[in-house]
Every structure is written in structure tokens, then in C-alpha cells.
Amino acid sequence: MRHRSAVAVAIFLLFSTLTVRSPLSATPIGYFDGIDGNGTAFGWAVDVAVPDRSIEITLFVDTHSFSSEPAIRADAEGARPDVNADRQIVGNHGFVAMIPASFRDGKSHRLFAFATGFDGKIAELEGSPKQFQLPPLADRHLKGDGSISANGIAIATAARFGGAIASLRWNGIEFVDTQDHGREIQTAWQGNNAGECFNPTEAGSANDSIGLDTTSEVLSATLTENSITTISHPAFWLTPGQTSAFCGFNPAQQSSWEGGRALNRTLVSSSTIKKTVAIGYLDIPNVVVYDSEITLAAAELGYFPLRFIMLENPAAYLRHEFSHLYRYDPISLQLDSNAAIQPHFSEASPLPVIAATADREHAIGMYTPEIPREGFPDAPRQRFSGYTFTDWGPVVSISVHIPAMPTYGLEFAPRTYRHRTFMVIGRISDVTASLQRLALSGLSGK
């Protein structure tokens, strides 16, 4: 299932910024156009050596030192036809980013913008820095904010994203891309192959975009020394009746569901997600246990009976540094690099997936006993079932897609369904070693 390949926001066009020129090189170029009254920073950037690809923007408040953690990250992936025409290039290179609530304090600040090219070269954008002064936000939701750390791994959930994981750090590196409300580490599902037309999503909706709040409703958040538990009603990705090109296929009608219109009747699902993340499993320190309990609501099943669910438990949207993707067979110990990766490439397999940096010093893998190596779905469903990875261009996603059918009868009953996935963090050698231990430990589905 396709998710969040572009930010659905307007890119402000300032034609006066299009005179930036440089010789062809791998050094990124661009312009920081400005900050509007809502606190949205915008501009454009391109790696002129790879002009068809989108690159990452890093923004710092009151400092331009990369020794500190950036305040905002964004992907230069929005349409800027003015830039393309002026520079005679293709691709999408506009960026937008929302200034965080912590800097909306009524005080004057400066925002510095940098672009990172595909070879790692960094350049400050022309027009940087920009000054801003924003009032505090009123009625900001805080339920869902939480953080834990152990064994060198730090995890944070965010109320802004419905309690989804907005940060996973190890050895000084951030793994998660949080460009919009579809790009965190989170739980989501779609029913009856309807794709985005019936798609409860933990972090929020498509219309939440880069905003500082979410349509999802966080009911509770509980922290212990080593775990975070959130309970929420997830937003539907689309509003009722909203159209999408990614609404799946209705076999009964031999066409897309409702002509590509959302089937949900509300903005927020009445079903619930109870999610617990904990660091460490038995004596394996570099494992994050990700447990989900999905309680399907009778009210929704009444108007849209579910005969098939594709659960993402979880989907992890990663920064573009993690674009080196591997398959690992924990039985034969074979590690295969996927050389076919290109923008919008997607693949599913019964073998665990690993995403790593180029030097293999930072990696994340996934394992669940719910995807057996034997009995993998037949050809029509293989594309979407199992361990999947997708290269969206500026962001990479890896996920566990669990296909589920009703245990009894033809339709799902309004009860709770439990699932467990292990995320493994570290150098790629650490990740493969722990994946092997998990696979050989005799685990069964939760």
C-alpha cells in the first residue's frame, strides 16, 4: 500500500530567488525563501549532480552549528515548477517546514537552513538565516509525548503525531523522518484491499500534513522506566468522500472502491490502537519490542464489514541516509544487498529487511514470528505482504505487512487482535546477529 510520497501543501513561489547559479557539482544549492505568519518555513534546494532526486533540509534555530541537534528536518520534495523552468531540471525540489512549538515563545529567533547532497556535502542556503517571532500556541495537545532510553537507544513518542514514534536515535544518529503525519514509526491498517480509502493511521491524516497537531485522538499515555504505552483512536488517512489514486481494487465491482473515494464516514476511527514499545528483550539489548492491540469497533464493522486486513505493525519511515536496503536470511545467515533500489521501488518478501547507512555503521531491521518463511501468500498478494521496503526518493520506508483473515466466519468480529514485531538497532553486524537469535528462539505470534 502506498503512503505519503509527497507533502500535500502549497509551495510559495518567490520568483526573485531563482537567480542562484553554480557550476555542475555535487554541492547542493538553493534558496531559503522565507517564513510566513503561521510559522511555515519554505524554499527550495537541489543536488545539481542528481537533479531528479529530492534531498534533505536541516534547519537550526539561533545556531548554525551541526554539533547541536537540528530543530527541524524537511524533505525538498514539493513541486517548484518555477525552479525547474529556471534551472532546466526535472524533479521536485521545494520544501516546507513548520517551526516547532518550543520556539513559539514570543521571542525573536533566527532560523538557519542547510541542504545535504547525496554525497554528504552540506551547504547553507542563500537567504539563510531568516528572523522570526511567533506567539505561543493555544490549547496545544500534550498527551502522547514521552521518551525512554536504554542500551544506547533513545525513543520518543509525540502528541503531535498521535503518540506515534517520532524519534529513534542510536549512537548519535536520528533514524526517523517526520516530514508529515504519515512518516513516523507507527501502526496503520487498511481493510478489504481498499488502500487509502479505508486506512486508520496512528499518527494522523493526510490533511494534517506538516501541522503541529493531529486528527488522531490520544486517550492515554503511560511511561515506565523502559516502556511507553499509548492508547488512541487513529485518524482515517482520508476525510469522508475524499478522493485518492491509491484506493485499491474492489473485486466485487471490478473497479476501485467507490470510484476512488474514501469509505470511512468519520474523520477518526472508533477502533483503538494500544501500542507498547520497550527497549531490550530477554538478554538481547539492541531490540525494541513493538506490541500492538487493535480493537475493532462494532460501529465501523456495521457499515464496512472487514473480510481482510493488511496491518502495518509497524511502518518505519527513515531518513534518506538509510537507503541501503538488505534482505537477511537468519537460517542460512545470508545477507543480500538489493541493487535494484531506485525511487518508488517497492518489494515484499518473507525474509527480514534491514535498512542501513552506506558505511553499515547504523542499521535497523525487523522481525516478527507472524510472517513465516513457509506458507508465504500466493503471487497476487506477495507484492504487499511480508517484510517490505520502499524507496520513495527523499525517504525510505521499511515495514511489517501482516495479512489477516477472520479466524471464524467471513468477517472480522469486534474484538481485540494482538501483534508483536521486533525492531533491531545497531551496526549491521549487530542487527544480523540479533535477528538470528530471534529467529532461532522459537518465538510464536503474540
N, C-alpha and C positions, 0 to 999 in steps of 0.2 A: 504494500500500500504506500502510495506517495504521500509525503508530508512536507510541508513548509520549505519549499525550494526557493522562495523569494519573499521579501518583506512587502506586504501589501500596504504600502504607504506612498504618499505623493513625494516626489523628489523636487525640491525647489530649484528652479533654473535661474542662475545668475550668469548671463552671457558674458559679462565683463571679466569673468575668471578664466576664460578659455584661451588666454594668450600664453599660458605656461608651455614652454618648449624645452626639449632636451634632446641630445643625440641618442640614438638607439643604444640602450644598455640595460642591464638588469636592475638598475636603481629605480625604485618606484617614483612616480611623480603624481602631482595632484594639487587640489586647492581646497582649503577649509573655507567654505562659503560664509557660514555664519551660524548663529543661534537664534531661533525665533522666540516669541514671547511665551511659548509653552515649555521652553527648555529643551527643544529638539535641536541638536547639532547636526549640520548637514554639509556635504561637499562631495568630492569625487577623488578617486585615486586609481592608478593603473600601473601594472608592471609592464613597461613597454617592450620587454623581451618576450612576454607571454600575454599579449593584449586581449586574447579571447578568454582569459581566466579572471576571476574575481579574487581580490586579495583582502587581507585583514587590516583594519584600522585600530590603533591603540590610542586612547585618549587619557591624559593625565590632568588633574586639577592642581593648580598652583605649583607645579613642578614639571620639569621635562626630563627627570632622571629615571632611567629604566631600572635603577636599583630599588625603586619602590613599586608597589602593586598598582597597575593602572586602574583608574576609576571606571572606565567603560571600555568594552571591546565591541567592535561592529564589523560587519562584512560589507565591502564595497560591491554590492550585487544588484543595486537598483538601476532601472533604466535611466540613462542620461543621453538621449539622442543628440543633444547639443554637443556634448563632449565627443561622441562618436563621429559626428559630422565634421567638427573642427579638426580632430586629430586623424580622421580617416581610419578608424579602427572599428572592430566589432566587439560584442560582449556588453555586459552591464557593469558599470563602474561607479554608480552613485552610492553614497552611504548616508544613513540617518542613525542617530543615537540619542537616547533620552538621558538627560542628566539625572543622576540618582537623587533620591530624596535626601540623603545625608548632606548634600551640598545646596539644598534649597533652604537656606537659613537666613535670608535677608541680607547677607554679607556679599561683598564684591569678591569675585574669584576670576582666575584666568584658566582657560581650557586649551591645552596643547594637543595637537593631532599629529600622529605619525602613521606612515604606511609601511608594511613589511612585504617585500617582494618574495617570490617563490624560492630564491636562492638565499633568503635570510637577510638580505640587505635592508636597512631601515633608513627612512628619510622623513624629516619633518615636512609637513605640507606647507606650501605657500599659503599665506593668510593666517597662519598659526603664530601666536595664540589669539584667542578671542576672549574678551571680558564678558562676564555675565553676573547678574544679581537677581535671584529668584526668591519669592516668598515661600515660607514653609507650607507644606501640603496640609490640607484639612482632611480629617477623617481617614487617615491612612490605615489600612488593614495591617496588623502586625501578627495575627495568628498564622502560624506556619513557618515563622523564622526560627531556625535552630541550627546548632553546629556541634559536631563531635570530632575528636581526633584521637588516634591511637596507632601505634606501629608505623608512624611516619605518614599516615593517611589522614587527610582532613576533609570532612564532608559538611556542606551547609545546604539546608533547605531554605526556601524563600516564600514568604507570604505573597509576594508579587506574582509568583508562579504557582499558586495553589498548593504550596507545600512540597512541590517537586524539588529534586536535587538541582540546585543552581551552581554548585561549585564542588569539584572533586580535585584536590591537589595532592601531589606526591613529589617529594624531592624538589620542591620549589617551582613546579610546573602546574599550571591550570589545564585541566583536560576538557572542560565543558564549554560549549558555545551557547551563549544565551541571547542571541540576536533578537529573538521574538518568543512568543509563548508556545511555540512548537519545538523549541530546541534546548531542551534540558535533558536530564536523565529522569524518565517518568514512565508511568503506566498509562496505556490507552488501549482501546479495543474498537473493532468495527464489527457490525452484525450483518449476517446474510450476504456477505460479499458486497455490501453497499458502499464500501470505501468511506470517503469523507461525508457521504450523505447520512450516515448514522455512526458517529465517531466520537464517543465520550473521551475527553483528553484531560489528563490531570492538571496540567499547567494552565490551561485556559483555551480561549477560542482564537480563530484566525483574526477576528476583529480586534482582539486585544493587542495584536501587533507588537510594537516596541513600548507600549504603555507601562506605567508604573503600578497598575492594578490588574486584577484578573476577574473574569466572569465566573470562574470556579468558586465554590464556597467551601472554605476550610472550617470543619466543625470542631476539630480539636487537634492539638499538637502536644506530644508528651516526650520529654527528654530524660534519658538516663545517662550515666557516665559514658556508656558505649553504644547508645542506640537512639534513634529518632523514630517516633511513630506519629503519623498523621492520618486523620480520617476526613474525607472530603466528598462532596458531590462534584464530580467533574463537569466542566462545561462541554457542551457539544461543540465540535470544531466549527460547524456552520450554524448560522441562525436559521430558524424555521423558514423553509422555502428558498433559502439562498442557493444559487447555482454553483456548480463546480464541474470542472472537466475530469475530476477524479472521484466519481461516484460509483464506480463498479458496475457490475452487469447483473441484471435481473433475469435469470434463466426462464422464469415463467412468461415474461413478456418479450424475451429475445431483444432486449434493449437496455440502456442504462436505467437505473432506478428513477422513476418519476421524471424522466427526461433530464436527469442530472440535477434535480432539486433535492435539498435536504429533507429527510423524512421525519426528523425529530420535531416535536410540537412545542418544545420549550427551549430556552437558552441553556438551562442547566439540567443535567440528568438527575433523576431522583434515585438512581442507583448510587452505591457508595463504593469508595476505594479506601481500604485500610492498608496502609503501607508502613512496613518497618524495615529500616536499614540498620545494620550493625556491623562493626568492624571486627574481623577475626572470626575464624571458625575452627573449633577444636584446637589443634596445635598448628594451624596454618595462619600466620599473622597477616599475610597480604591479601586476604579475601574479604570482600564486602558481601554480606548476606542480604539479599533483597527479597523480602516477602510481601506478597500482595494478597488481599482478601477482597474479592469482587462480590458485592451483594446486589443481585439483580432485583430491580423494583417491579412489583406486580403491575403498577400503573403503566409503566412503559411496555411491559410484555403484553399488556392488554391491547394496545394499538399497533404494536410491531413485534409479533411473536418471533423469538430468536431460534432459528434452526441450526445456525452455525456462527461461531465467534472466532475471530482471529485476534488473539491477545498479544500485545507488545508488553513483555514483562522482563526487563524494561526496554525502552528505546533510548539509546545514548547518542546525543548529538555532540560531536567532538570538534575541537579547533582544527584548522587545516594542517597543522603540524603532524597530525595523526593520520596522514593519508597513505601510509604504507600498511597494506592490509594482507593478512595471512590466514591460512587455514591450518589447524593443528589437529592431528590425529593422536589422541592421548594413549591409544593402544599400540600403534606401530611407532609412535614418537616421531612421526614425520611432520616437518614444518614446511609448508609450501607458500611461497610468495605469489600473490596474484598480480601478474604483469599486465593484465588486460584492463586495469583500472583507468578510467577516463571519466570526464564529467557526465553525471547521470547514469553511470554504470551501476547495476544492482545485481546481486546474486544471493541465493539462498542455498544452504547445504546442511546435512546432518552433522557436519564436523564443526567444532567450535571455531569462532572467529576471533582474531586478535588485530587490533589497530595499534600502530607504533609510530614513533618518530623515525626519521631517516637513520639515526645512529643506533636505534634499538634500545636506547637508554631509558625510554619512557614508553610504556605499553599498557593496554587494558584488554583483557579477554573475558569471555562469558562462557558459563557452563550451567546447564540445567539437566537433571535426570528426566525431565519431561519431553526431551527430544531424543528418542532412541536412535541409535545408529542403524538398527534394523527396523523394518516397517515404516520407513520414511514415506510421506504421502506420494501418491502417484503423480505422474507428469503434470497434469493440469494444475495441481496446487503446489508443486515444488518451488515455483517461482516466488511464492510468498511465505512458505513455511520453513521453519528451522532457524538456524543462525544466519542472519542476513547482514550484508553490508552494502552501503550505497555511497558513491562519491557524488555529492551534489555540486561540486566545484569549490565554493568557498568553505564548505563544511562537509564533514564525513559523518555518517551515522552507522552504528552497529546495533543490532537488536536481537532479541529472542522472540520469534514469532511462534506462538503456541496455537495450533489449530485445535479447536474444541467442538465436540458434538455432544448433544444431550446424552446422558447416561441411560435414561429411560424415556421412552416415547419419542415423539418427533420434535418437541420443543423444549427449550430450557425452562426450568421451574424457577420461581422467585426465591432463590436461596443463595447461600454464600459458597463461592468457589475459590479454592486456595492454590497458590502457585509460588514456587521458590526458584530463584536464579542466583548464581554466584558470580560476582564480578571480581576479577583477579587483577591486581595492580602491581607494577614494578618494572624492572628491566625485562626484556622479552625472555631471557633465560629463566628469570624468576617466575614469570607468568606460565610458561610451558611446564615447569616443574610442578607448580601448584595445580594446574589443570589436570595433569596426570594423576596426582594424588586424589583429587576429587572424583575423577572418572573411575578410579580403581577402589574407591572406598565403599562401594555397594550402596550408594545413596538411592533413594526412591523418591518419587514425587511427593510433595508435601501434602 
